[in-house]
Amino acid sequence: MSAPTATAPVNAEQTGRRVEEVLDRLAESGDPAVTAAAEELVRSLMDFYGAGLARILHLLSSAPGDPSVRLLGDELVASLLVLHDLHPEDRDTRIARALDTVREHTLDVMDLDEPTGTLRVRARASGGCGSAADARQAAETALACFAPEVRAVHVETAPVEPPLLQIGSAPTGAR
């Protein structure tokens, strides 16, 4: 992922006025459903960012150690950083981090088709009884926060190799 680019500073008062102006214009349209939907959208975004800021403050003031590790490991904070192209890890690192959280499935990245956002992974036999569909769902859930550019996951199963049988001569006296 590229380094964050400098943007013009955001003025909270001006932004608040702009949001109010847009909501007023929508209210003037005369469609109460549109006005209600716009207000719900603003409330949802405020809740989302408020939760993210609260989580950041909690993570920064909690346990000792590197705060960046705590921040990047948190799904909500990581998703906000990715959403605004501020996440310091590149896409491949974020994909690997997400797949590492899917412990019940051992998934190896094969490739990412960037135009479609389809990630191809290979599931290695792990002795569990999970299906490819389970692995796909678990991977998609983990990737949603850490790598939203992955829109679909295609799981290929690695062929299971039969166990190696060792054939040797019988011990002396066993014949």
Secondary structure, DSSP 4 states (H G I P E B T S, - for coil): -PPPPP-PPPPHHHHHHHHHHHHHHHHHTT-HHHHHHHHHHHHHHHHHHHHHHHHHHHHHHSSSS-HHHHHHH-HHHHHHHHHTT--SS-HHHHHHHHHHT-TTSEEEEEEEETTTTEEEEEEEP-SS---HHHHHHHHHHHHHHH-TT--EEEEEEPPPPPPPPP--PPPTT--
